[in-house]
């Protein structure tokens, strides 16, 4: 079998699957560039919140918290307004 038989496999990536999902299941219409940016952003979030096992040793704790930058947040300010960082 030639390597061309498996050429499509290299194109089946997580961002491509997200793009397909947004277009087919959610009917997201618009620019292909916008859909690609959304898919890339989702892939980056997955990478941040769920690091690959080869980067995290057995027994390590993975924690996502707010980054200590700037002044202390005011009481009642939502955590989502803060910058997040994932630590192992």
C-alpha positions, 0 to 999 in steps of 0.5 A: 500500500502506498503512503497516499492511502493514509494521507487523509489520516494526517488531516484528521486533527482535533481542530478539524473535528471541532470545525466539522462539529461547529458547522454540522451539529451547531449550524454555525455559519460564517467565514471558514477563517472564524470557524478555524479560529474557534476550533484552534482556540478550543484546541488550545484550551484543551491543551491548557486544561488537559496537558498530555500525559508525557508532560505530566508524571504519574502522581502529579497534580494538575491545577488550574488557578488564577494568575497573580498579576496586577492588583488584587481582584475586588470582592464579587468580581467573577473569576472568569475575568482573571487570567488562568494558568495551569500548573503541574 
